[in-house]
């Protein structure tokens, strides 16, 4: 099997844009980690026409998946937490090839989880939490309790990941086993949602209050990254913010996060005359006088 796999990845490894090759074997206790494939070959490249390219192979009774991904896509997944299996593959996979210690340094970065990386990831996770919470609250107020329940579960997952990030660790696939040790209070909220004998409506009402309280306690730390970006120049259009290379990680949650920070007083709206005298441009600037306690409502 090793010989067969070597013939697949060696050609890729010889190409100058290839940064690293990782081998991941299926683990019987976590077969979904490899999408039930026996083996995963993860090849990271500097650039490519497609951000991800996949091929499937079979050898005797074994099935193999090869994923070629760009460094940019890998970084995006790491920061936004969209594909947490990738982190597990990088941490626990076998390094078959690396250029200039690329994978060694990547693992060290993930293990250290630098303060800068934490700021970005915390901001992105908070924006996702905000989306899930606001949409869930709307369902709840309309009486759609089952839809609200699903959003509360998602919100608790984002809260759990935030607590792990703030502790200086990287959220793994088994996030609840991590958070049970790190912040039992959030794990307790999840237990209350699932096991409480209260009516579903009452459980949801209490959980929304608890989530809102947790969100308010985290605004200052979780908005640090986006506020630092805003402070890098005086005024921003919304398109300027969308175009910023780091704020792209916030994706569709960016505008919701901006409006939330306006509501909390962290961002100030500036009006600028447009060609049409009856309407103004809406611009944004950081409120440099923001205080930790005065503006958290």
C-alpha positions, 0 to 999 in steps of 0.5 A: 500500500505504501508503494502505491501511495508513494507513486501518487504523491511523489510526482506532486512532491517534486513540484515547486509549489507543493508545500507539504503532503500528509497521510491520514489513516482511518481510525476505527473509533472516528471513521467519519474523520476521513469520510469513511475512506481508509486513507486520506492524502492531503497535499498543500500547495502554494497556488493552484487554479482551483482552491481544492482538487480531489481524486478518489482511488481504490486499491484491492479493498481499500479506498483512498481520497487525495485532496490538493488544497491551496495554502490560502484555503487552508488558512481560511479553514483554520481561521473560520473553523469551517473544516475542523477535520483539517486541523486534526489531519495536520495535528495527527497525520503522518508527514510524508513530505514538507518543503522548508519545514512548512508543516513543522512550522504550521503545527507549531503555530497551531500548538502555540495558537498565537495571540494574533491568530486567536484574535481573528478566530475569536472575532469570526466565531463571535460573528457566527454566534451573533448570526445564530443567536439573532436568527434563533431569537426571531424563530423563538419570538414567532413561536417556531420553537424547534427551529429556535432549538436548532439555533440555540444548539449552534449558538452553544457550540460557538460559545464552546469554541470561543471559550476554548480559543480564549483559553489559548487552545485550538478547538478540535473535532471533539469540542464538547469534551474540551469545553467540559474541562475548560469552562464547565458552565457552558457545558452545563448550559448544553446539558440544561437544554438537552436534559431539563424537564422544563417545557421547550419554550421555558428552556429556550427562554432561559438559554437565550438569556444566558447566551446573551449574557455570555455574548455581552461579556465577550464583546470587548475581547471578540471585537478586538481584531475588527476594531484594530482593522477599523483603526488603521484608517479614518473612514471606511465604506462597507465595500472597503471592509469587505475587500480587506484581506483579513475581514474576508474571513468574516464572510456573510457575517461581516455586515451583521457584526458591523451593525451590532458594534454600531448598536454597542457604540464601538463603531460610529456612522459618518454621513457623506454627501453623494451626487444625489442631494436627497441621500448620503453615503454611509461610512464607518469609523472606529470609536477610539473613546470606547470603554470596556464597561460603559458601552456594554449593554 
